[in-house]
């Protein structure tokens, strides 16, 4: 337990005496809302494609996506304990960076965290078998890809984030959430969820990207050589802007292809907090202790875009399909 750098906001065993609260908070539930936003976007693309809406499938899809995300969070904490990253991290901005601190602060043992991750993945797979039988075989590949990416992101031997592939993993994983939520309703492949989900997935990848600045020194010391660790901070800050540009181009591409209505341009309002965050990142890249406001703005942008895009798709005609039988 790193008592010398523990802050009053961080978890402690004394404050989390209730086992249910302890395990629930170990999943970092405040950050699972980004998965809810992705599912809602996937449901909207299915309804906009003139599909009827199955509430049972939707609720199961949402639950499984949350379980998978929670399992990935817990696994990441365990792996960052093994490589020593979180123990070395004295520049973290809690609760945004530096992990959940459950192992480092003695709230849960490493063995308990590992077993909890396994239990969350097992629950996801078990529930996924039912959803697979209800929605179709294509969902198997989406679920399998999501779980493999979630494992390979931080677990040895692949440790893809340590090899500069973390942003690709995050963008792909969250794109799969949109595609999976759509497939669970549609029961077939379609282009719309991939096109609508691409800008959302890129904005979510920027959450990871900016969070790596406060963790940079600890990650470098542990051999986690993502791009923020490899580049000088001022140079790395431009990567955030690059992903913002790619996300905007993805949104524009969906409109030009006719998959998204022109009203989807209203979702560009999400770039207002994102650009403000990028401005702060370029200013404070070398002094990341001042990045908390920029991290919050990045989180806001990644939530606003999918929610606005989902609303636009529903208001463009899909809303009236909810509850209609095929």
N, C-alpha and C positions, 0 to 999 in steps of 0.2 A: 504494500500500500504506500503510495507516494504522498504522505501526509504533508510534506513541505510545500507542495504546490496545489493541494486540494482547495477548491474554492467553496464558499458556503452554498452555492447553487448545486454543487455536484451531489450525487446520491451517496448515502451512507447507510450502513446496516441498521443503525439506531433509528433512523427515520423511516426505514422500509421494513419494519418488523413483520408486516402482513405478507405472507408468501405470494398471494395473488398479485398484490401491488408490485412486489419485487420483480416477478417474472414479466408482468405486463410492461412495466417501465423499461425493462431490459431490452425490449424490442424497439425502443425509441418511437413510441406511438405518435408523437407530434409530427414526425416526418413521413408517416404513412399516408397522410392526406394527399400527397402528390400521386399516389397510386389510385386513390379514389377518383381524382380528377381524370386520370387516364382511362379508367373504366367508364366513367360517364361519357367521355368523348367516344369511346368504342361503341357504347350503347346508342349514342346519337347517330353515328355513321350507319349502324344497322337499320335504325328506324328510318333514316333519310333514304335508305335504299329500298323503301317500301316493304320492309319486313315487319311482321307483327312482333309484339314485345311480350316475352315470357318472363314474368316477374320472378319465378322460382329460379330459373337459370341465371337471371341477373344477380340475385342475392347470393347464390352459390359462387358465381364468378367473382363477385366482389370480395367475398370471404376468402376464397382461395388465393386471390391476388394479394390480399393483405397478409395472409399467412406466409406466402412465398417471400414477400418483401421483408417481413419480420424475420424469417429464417435467414435471409441473406445478411440482414443487419447484425444478427447475433453471431453468425459464422464469421463475419468480418471482424467483430470484436475479438473473437477467439484467435483468429489468425494474426491480428495485430498485437495480441498478447504474446503469441509464440515468437514473432520476429522482433519483439521489444519496442515497436514503434510507439504505442500508447504510453508505455512506462517512461520513455525518453521525452515525451512531448510536454514541454513546459511553456509553450507559447500558444497553446490551444485557446480557442474562443468557445467555451462551453455555453450552450449545449450543441453548437453547430459543428465543431470540429474536435478531433482528439478522441473520438469514440464515446461510448456510453459511460466509461469509467467504472463499470460494475466490478470488473476484475481488479483493477488497480486500487479501488477504494474498499475492497474486501466485502462487497455486498454479495457477490456470488463467487464461487471457486471456478477456476478454469474448467474443471471436470463438469460442473453443473452447467456452465455456459455451453460447452460442447454437446452435452446430452440434450439441452434445450433446443439447440439448432437442429439436431437430428430429429427431435420430436416434431418440430415445426415443419420440416421437410416431409416427414412421414405423413403428417396430417394433410399436407398439400397434395401429396401423391394419392392418398386414399380418397379424398374428396374429388380429385381430378378424374379418377376412374369413373365415378358416377356421371360427372359432367361430360366426359368423353362418350359414354353410352347414350347420353341424351342429345348431344350436339353434333357428333360425327367424328370420324377418325382423324380429320385434319387437325383437330385441336390437340392431338397427341404430340405432333411435331412442334407446335407453338409452345406447349407446356414443357416439353423436353428441352428445347432450345433455351427457354427462360431459366430453367433450373441449372443447366450446364453452365450458362454464362454467369449466373449468380455464384456458383461454386468456383469456377475458374478465375473469377475476378480477383479473389484474395487468397484462395487455398493453394498450397503447394501440390504438385510441382509446377503448375502453370503460372499462377500469380500474375495474371495479365495486367493488372494495374501497375505492378512493379516494372513491367516491360513497355510502358507507354501506351497501353491499349485500354486503359480504364475508361476514358471518355467514350470510346467505341462500344465497350461493353454496356455502359449505362444507357447510351442512346439506343442501342439495339434492344436491350432489355425492356425499356419503357415503350418502345415502339411495339414490341410484342404484346404488351399489356393492352394497348388499343386494338391491335389485330385480334387478340384472343377474346376480348369482350365482344367485338363485332361477330367473330366466328361462332361464339356460344349462342348468339341470337339467330344468325343467318344460317348456320350449318353448312356454309360453303365459303370458298375464297372470293375475295373482292378487292379491287384496287383502292377503293375509297379510304378504308381505315389506315392503309399504309401512307397514302398521300396526306391525309388529315393529321396523322400521328407524327409525321416526320418533324415538323417545326416544334411540336411539343417535346419530342424526345431530345432534340438538340438543346432546348432551353433547360431541360432537366440535366443534361450533361454539363451545362455550365454551373449547376449547383456543385457538382463534384469538383469542377475545375477551380472555382474560386475558393472552395473550402480547403484546397491543398496548399494555399499560400501560408496560412498560419501553421500548418503542419509540415512545412517544407524542410526545416532543419532536422526534425525527428525522422522524417521519411528518408532523407538522404543518408542519415547515420545508420538506418536499418536496411539500406539497399533498395528502397522503394523508388525506383528511378522513373517516375512518371514525367510528363513534359514540364510541369512546374518545377520539379526538382532538377531537371537537366538544364533548363534555361536560366539565364539571369532573370530576376524578378520583373524588371521593367520590360524585358523582351517577352517573357511569358504572359504578361498582362494583355498583349495583343491577341493571344489565342482566344480569349473571351470574346473579343470583338469579331474574330473570324467566325466563331460559332453563331453569334448573333446574325451575321450576314448570311450564313448558310441557312439558318432557320427562316429568315425573311424570304430568301430565294425559294425555299421549299414551299412556303405558303403561297407565294406568287406562282410557282410552277403548278400547284394544284388548281389554282384559278384559271391559268392559261390553258390547262388541259381540259377544263370544263368539269372537273370532278367536284370542285368546291364552287359555291356561288360567289359572285363578285362581292356580295355583302360580307364575305369572310375577311375582306380587307379591314373591317372594323376591328378584327382581332389584333391588328398591329398596335393597338393601344398598349398591349403588353410590353412593347419595346420601350415605352417611356420609363418604367422603373428599371428595365434591363440596361438601357443606355446610361441612366444615372449611376447604376452600380458599376458599369464599366469605367465611367469617368472617375469614380472613387478608387477603383482598383488600380488604374494607371497612376493615381496620385499616391496611393499608400502601398503599392506592391512590395516595396522594400521595408515597410513598417507595418506588417500585417495585423498587428494588434488593434489597429484602427479600422478593420474591415467589417466589423459586425453590422453596421448599417447597410453596407453593400451586399452582404450575404442575405440579409432580410429582403432587400429589394430583388435580389435574384430569385429567392423563393417566391416572392409575390408574382413576378413575371411568369414563372413556370406554372403557377396555379391559374392566373388570369387567362392565359392563352387557351388552354383546353376547355375551360368553363365557358368562355365567350364563344369559342368555335362550336361547342356542343349546342349552345343556345341558338346560334345562327342557323345551324343545320336543322334543328327542330322547328324553328320559326319559318324556315324556308319550305316547309311542307310536311316534314316527318312527324311533327307533334301529333297530328291527327291520326296517325297509324297506331299509337300506343293503345293497347287493349283490343285492337281489332283482330279478329280471327283471320287466318290465311284464306 
